[in-house]
Amino acid sequence: MSSWVEATKGYQKDDFEKVCDYCGAKFRVQVPGQKGHEESEEYYCPECNKEYRCRASNSPTVSLISKRTDGRTGGYQE
């Protein structure tokens, strides 16, 4: 069983690069964790706003590495 101290301490659960499968932009995703407080959280491509999801304690931080490569200018369309 985890203690209350473990449940109050946050940590970086994951840190990865992703290429948007809609526009081709490359971005970094930093995922926060906290024992016992992880839910499905959304994050968005910084170029086209396509939504992605991961398990995290709060919304992930996203930073653009390289711009979109698809030649379009609009946002994500399903």
CNS distance restraints for C-alpha pairs under 8 A (distance, minus, plus):
assign (resid   2 and name CA) (resid   6 and name CA) 6.24 0.50 0.50
assign (resid   2 and name CA) (resid   7 and name CA) 7.19 0.50 0.50
assign (resid   3 and name CA) (resid   7 and name CA) 6.62 0.50 0.50
assign (resid   4 and name CA) (resid   8 and name CA) 6.36 0.50 0.50
assign (resid   5 and name CA) (resid   9 and name CA) 6.40 0.50 0.50
assign (resid   6 and name CA) (resid  34 and name CA) 7.86 0.50 0.50
assign (resid   6 and name CA) (resid  35 and name CA) 6.39 0.50 0.50
assign (resid   7 and name CA) (resid  34 and name CA) 6.29 0.50 0.50
assign (resid   7 and name CA) (resid  35 and name CA) 5.06 0.50 0.50
assign (resid   7 and name CA) (resid  36 and name CA) 6.25 0.50 0.50
assign (resid   7 and name CA) (resid  37 and name CA) 7.69 0.50 0.50
assign (resid   8 and name CA) (resid  34 and name CA) 7.05 0.50 0.50
assign (resid   8 and name CA) (resid  35 and name CA) 7.76 0.50 0.50
assign (resid   9 and name CA) (resid  34 and name CA) 6.28 0.50 0.50
assign (resid   9 and name CA) (resid  35 and name CA) 7.72 0.50 0.50
assign (resid  10 and name CA) (resid  32 and name CA) 6.99 0.50 0.50
assign (resid  10 and name CA) (resid  33 and name CA) 5.68 0.50 0.50
assign (resid  10 and name CA) (resid  34 and name CA) 4.58 0.50 0.50
assign (resid  10 and name CA) (resid  35 and name CA) 7.58 0.50 0.50
assign (resid  11 and name CA) (resid  32 and name CA) 5.93 0.50 0.50
assign (resid  11 and name CA) (resid  33 and name CA) 5.17 0.50 0.50
assign (resid  11 and name CA) (resid  34 and name CA) 6.21 0.50 0.50
assign (resid  12 and name CA) (resid  30 and name CA) 7.17 0.50 0.50
assign (resid  12 and name CA) (resid  31 and name CA) 5.97 0.50 0.50
assign (resid  12 and name CA) (resid  32 and name CA) 4.64 0.50 0.50
assign (resid  12 and name CA) (resid  33 and name CA) 5.64 0.50 0.50
assign (resid  13 and name CA) (resid  30 and name CA) 7.86 0.50 0.50
assign (resid  13 and name CA) (resid  31 and name CA) 5.47 0.50 0.50
assign (resid  13 and name CA) (resid  32 and name CA) 5.29 0.50 0.50
assign (resid  13 and name CA) (resid  33 and name CA) 4.87 0.50 0.50
assign (resid  13 and name CA) (resid  56 and name CA) 7.59 0.50 0.50
assign (resid  14 and name CA) (resid  29 and name CA) 7.90 0.50 0.50
assign (resid  14 and name CA) (resid  30 and name CA) 5.93 0.50 0.50
assign (resid  14 and name CA) (resid  31 and name CA) 4.94 0.50 0.50
assign (resid  14 and name CA) (resid  32 and name CA) 7.09 0.50 0.50
assign (resid  15 and name CA) (resid  28 and name CA) 7.21 0.50 0.50
assign (resid  15 and name CA) (resid  29 and name CA) 5.67 0.50 0.50
assign (resid  15 and name CA) (resid  30 and name CA) 4.44 0.50 0.50
assign (resid  15 and name CA) (resid  31 and name CA) 6.10 0.50 0.50
assign (resid  16 and name CA) (resid  28 and name CA) 5.71 0.50 0.50
assign (resid  16 and name CA) (resid  29 and name CA) 5.39 0.50 0.50
assign (resid  16 and name CA) (resid  30 and name CA) 6.69 0.50 0.50
assign (resid  17 and name CA) (resid  26 and name CA) 6.93 0.50 0.50
assign (resid  17 and name CA) (resid  27 and name CA) 5.58 0.50 0.50
assign (resid  17 and name CA) (resid  28 and name CA) 4.36 0.50 0.50
assign (resid  17 and name CA) (resid  29 and name CA) 6.09 0.50 0.50
assign (resid  18 and name CA) (resid  26 and name CA) 5.67 0.50 0.50
assign (resid  18 and name CA) (resid  27 and name CA) 5.45 0.50 0.50
assign (resid  18 and name CA) (resid  28 and name CA) 6.27 0.50 0.50
assign (resid  18 and name CA) (resid  29 and name CA) 7.30 0.50 0.50
assign (resid  19 and name CA) (resid  24 and name CA) 5.67 0.50 0.50
assign (resid  19 and name CA) (resid  25 and name CA) 5.57 0.50 0.50
assign (resid  19 and name CA) (resid  26 and name CA) 4.36 0.50 0.50
assign (resid  19 and name CA) (resid  27 and name CA) 6.46 0.50 0.50
assign (resid  20 and name CA) (resid  24 and name CA) 4.86 0.50 0.50
assign (resid  20 and name CA) (resid  25 and name CA) 5.37 0.50 0.50
assign (resid  20 and name CA) (resid  26 and name CA) 6.40 0.50 0.50
assign (resid  20 and name CA) (resid  27 and name CA) 7.95 0.50 0.50
assign (resid  20 and name CA) (resid  45 and name CA) 6.56 0.50 0.50
assign (resid  20 and name CA) (resid  50 and name CA) 7.83 0.50 0.50
assign (resid  22 and name CA) (resid  48 and name CA) 7.95 0.50 0.50
assign (resid  22 and name CA) (resid  50 and name CA) 7.40 0.50 0.50
assign (resid  22 and name CA) (resid  76 and name CA) 7.19 0.50 0.50
assign (resid  23 and name CA) (resid  47 and name CA) 7.64 0.50 0.50
assign (resid  23 and name CA) (resid  48 and name CA) 6.73 0.50 0.50
assign (resid  23 and name CA) (resid  68 and name CA) 5.31 0.50 0.50
assign (resid  23 and name CA) (resid  69 and name CA) 6.13 0.50 0.50
assign (resid  23 and name CA) (resid  70 and name CA) 5.22 0.50 0.50
assign (resid  23 and name CA) (resid  72 and name CA) 7.73 0.50 0.50
assign (resid  24 and name CA) (resid  67 and name CA) 7.69 0.50 0.50
assign (resid  24 and name CA) (resid  68 and name CA) 5.00 0.50 0.50
assign (resid  24 and name CA) (resid  69 and name CA) 5.08 0.50 0.50
assign (resid  24 and name CA) (resid  70 and name CA) 6.25 0.50 0.50
assign (resid  25 and name CA) (resid  45 and name CA) 7.53 0.50 0.50
assign (resid  25 and name CA) (resid  47 and name CA) 6.62 0.50 0.50
assign (resid  25 and name CA) (resid  64 and name CA) 7.67 0.50 0.50
assign (resid  25 and name CA) (resid  65 and name CA) 7.70 0.50 0.50
assign (resid  25 and name CA) (resid  66 and name CA) 5.73 0.50 0.50
assign (resid  25 and name CA) (resid  67 and name CA) 4.87 0.50 0.50
assign (resid  25 and name CA) (resid  68 and name CA) 3.90 0.50 0.50
assign (resid  25 and name CA) (resid  69 and name CA) 6.27 0.50 0.50
assign (resid  26 and name CA) (resid  64 and name CA) 6.39 0.50 0.50
assign (resid  26 and name CA) (resid  65 and name CA) 5.36 0.50 0.50
assign (resid  26 and name CA) (resid  66 and name CA) 5.08 0.50 0.50
assign (resid  26 and name CA) (resid  67 and name CA) 6.69 0.50 0.50
assign (resid  26 and name CA) (resid  68 and name CA) 7.37 0.50 0.50
assign (resid  27 and name CA) (resid  45 and name CA) 7.39 0.50 0.50
assign (resid  27 and name CA) (resid  46 and name CA) 7.59 0.50 0.50
assign (resid  27 and name CA) (resid  62 and name CA) 6.67 0.50 0.50
assign (resid  27 and name CA) (resid  63 and name CA) 5.55 0.50 0.50
assign (resid  27 and name CA) (resid  64 and name CA) 4.37 0.50 0.50
assign (resid  27 and name CA) (resid  65 and name CA) 4.82 0.50 0.50
assign (resid  27 and name CA) (resid  66 and name CA) 6.79 0.50 0.50
assign (resid  28 and name CA) (resid  62 and name CA) 5.59 0.50 0.50
assign (resid  28 and name CA) (resid  63 and name CA) 5.23 0.50 0.50
assign (resid  28 and name CA) (resid  64 and name CA) 6.42 0.50 0.50
assign (resid  28 and name CA) (resid  65 and name CA) 6.71 0.50 0.50
assign (resid  29 and name CA) (resid  60 and name CA) 6.36 0.50 0.50
assign (resid  29 and name CA) (resid  61 and name CA) 5.73 0.50 0.50
assign (resid  29 and name CA) (resid  62 and name CA) 4.74 0.50 0.50
assign (resid  29 and name CA) (resid  63 and name CA) 6.81 0.50 0.50
assign (resid  30 and name CA) (resid  60 and name CA) 5.49 0.50 0.50
assign (resid  30 and name CA) (resid  61 and name CA) 5.11 0.50 0.50
assign (resid  30 and name CA) (resid  62 and name CA) 6.55 0.50 0.50
assign (resid  31 and name CA) (resid  56 and name CA) 6.11 0.50 0.50
assign (resid  31 and name CA) (resid  58 and name CA) 7.87 0.50 0.50
assign (resid  31 and name CA) (resid  59 and name CA) 7.44 0.50 0.50
assign (resid  31 and name CA) (resid  60 and name CA) 4.65 0.50 0.50
assign (resid  31 and name CA) (resid  61 and name CA) 6.71 0.50 0.50
assign (resid  32 and name CA) (resid  56 and name CA) 5.71 0.50 0.50
assign (resid  32 and name CA) (resid  57 and name CA) 5.80 0.50 0.50
assign (resid  32 and name CA) (resid  58 and name CA) 6.20 0.50 0.50
assign (resid  32 and name CA) (resid  59 and name CA) 7.53 0.50 0.50
assign (resid  32 and name CA) (resid  60 and name CA) 6.32 0.50 0.50
assign (resid  33 and name CA) (resid  37 and name CA) 7.54 0.50 0.50
assign (resid  33 and name CA) (resid  38 and name CA) 6.68 0.50 0.50
assign (resid  33 and name CA) (resid  56 and name CA) 5.38 0.50 0.50
assign (resid  33 and name CA) (resid  57 and name CA) 4.87 0.50 0.50
assign (resid  33 and name CA) (resid  58 and name CA) 7.45 0.50 0.50
assign (resid  34 and name CA) (resid  38 and name CA) 6.61 0.50 0.50
assign (resid  34 and name CA) (resid  56 and name CA) 7.74 0.50 0.50
assign (resid  34 and name CA) (resid  57 and name CA) 5.56 0.50 0.50
assign (resid  37 and name CA) (resid  56 and name CA) 7.69 0.50 0.50
assign (resid  37 and name CA) (resid  57 and name CA) 5.22 0.50 0.50
assign (resid  38 and name CA) (resid  55 and name CA) 5.88 0.50 0.50
assign (resid  38 and name CA) (resid  56 and name CA) 4.71 0.50 0.50
assign (resid  38 and name CA) (resid  57 and name CA) 4.27 0.50 0.50
assign (resid  38 and name CA) (resid  58 and name CA) 7.61 0.50 0.50
assign (resid  39 and name CA) (resid  55 and name CA) 5.30 0.50 0.50
assign (resid  39 and name CA) (resid  56 and name CA) 5.58 0.50 0.50
assign (resid  39 and name CA) (resid  57 and name CA) 6.11 0.50 0.50
assign (resid  39 and name CA) (resid  58 and name CA) 7.88 0.50 0.50
assign (resid  40 and name CA) (resid  53 and name CA) 6.39 0.50 0.50
assign (resid  40 and name CA) (resid  54 and name CA) 5.55 0.50 0.50
assign (resid  40 and name CA) (resid  55 and name CA) 4.59 0.50 0.50
assign (resid  40 and name CA) (resid  56 and name CA) 6.37 0.50 0.50
assign (resid  41 and name CA) (resid  53 and name CA) 5.50 0.50 0.50
assign (resid  41 and name CA) (resid  54 and name CA) 5.52 0.50 0.50
assign (resid  41 and name CA) (resid  55 and name CA) 5.92 0.50 0.50
assign (resid  41 and name CA) (resid  56 and name CA) 5.98 0.50 0.50
assign (resid  41 and name CA) (resid  57 and name CA) 7.74 0.50 0.50
assign (resid  41 and name CA) (resid  58 and name CA) 6.65 0.50 0.50
assign (resid  41 and name CA) (resid  59 and name CA) 5.67 0.50 0.50
assign (resid  41 and name CA) (resid  60 and name CA) 7.51 0.50 0.50
assign (resid  42 and name CA) (resid  51 and name CA) 6.46 0.50 0.50
assign (resid  42 and name CA) (resid  52 and name CA) 5.59 0.50 0.50
assign (resid  42 and name CA) (resid  53 and name CA) 4.36 0.50 0.50
assign (resid  42 and name CA) (resid  54 and name CA) 6.53 0.50 0.50
assign (resid  42 and name CA) (resid  59 and name CA) 6.44 0.50 0.50
assign (resid  42 and name CA) (resid  60 and name CA) 7.55 0.50 0.50
assign (resid  43 and name CA) (resid  51 and name CA) 5.86 0.50 0.50
assign (resid  43 and name CA) (resid  52 and name CA) 5.36 0.50 0.50
assign (resid  43 and name CA) (resid  53 and name CA) 6.08 0.50 0.50
assign (resid  43 and name CA) (resid  54 and name CA) 7.96 0.50 0.50
assign (resid  43 and name CA) (resid  59 and name CA) 6.62 0.50 0.50
assign (resid  43 and name CA) (resid  60 and name CA) 6.15 0.50 0.50
assign (resid  43 and name CA) (resid  61 and name CA) 7.74 0.50 0.50
assign (resid  43 and name CA) (resid  62 and name CA) 7.30 0.50 0.50
assign (resid  44 and name CA) (resid  49 and name CA) 5.02 0.50 0.50
assign (resid  44 and name CA) (resid  50 and name CA) 5.40 0.50 0.50
assign (resid  44 and name CA) (resid  51 and name CA) 4.59 0.50 0.50
assign (resid  44 and name CA) (resid  52 and name CA) 5.93 0.50 0.50
assign (resid  44 and name CA) (resid  62 and name CA) 7.56 0.50 0.50
assign (resid  45 and name CA) (resid  49 and name CA) 4.70 0.50 0.50
assign (resid  45 and name CA) (resid  50 and name CA) 5.29 0.50 0.50
assign (resid  45 and name CA) (resid  51 and name CA) 6.70 0.50 0.50
assign (resid  45 and name CA) (resid  52 and name CA) 7.80 0.50 0.50
assign (resid  45 and name CA) (resid  62 and name CA) 7.77 0.50 0.50
assign (resid  46 and name CA) (resid  62 and name CA) 7.29 0.50 0.50
assign (resid  46 and name CA) (resid  63 and name CA) 7.23 0.50 0.50
assign (resid  46 and name CA) (resid  64 and name CA) 6.29 0.50 0.50
assign (resid  47 and name CA) (resid  64 and name CA) 7.96 0.50 0.50
assign (resid  47 and name CA) (resid  67 and name CA) 6.80 0.50 0.50
assign (resid  47 and name CA) (resid  68 and name CA) 6.36 0.50 0.50
assign (resid  47 and name CA) (resid  75 and name CA) 7.56 0.50 0.50
assign (resid  48 and name CA) (resid  74 and name CA) 6.73 0.50 0.50
assign (resid  48 and name CA) (resid  75 and name CA) 4.28 0.50 0.50
assign (resid  48 and name CA) (resid  76 and name CA) 5.19 0.50 0.50
assign (resid  49 and name CA) (resid  75 and name CA) 6.06 0.50 0.50
assign (resid  49 and name CA) (resid  76 and name CA) 5.98 0.50 0.50
assign (resid  50 and name CA) (resid  75 and name CA) 7.55 0.50 0.50
assign (resid  50 and name CA) (resid  76 and name CA) 5.31 0.50 0.50
assign (resid  56 and name CA) (resid  60 and name CA) 7.27 0.50 0.50
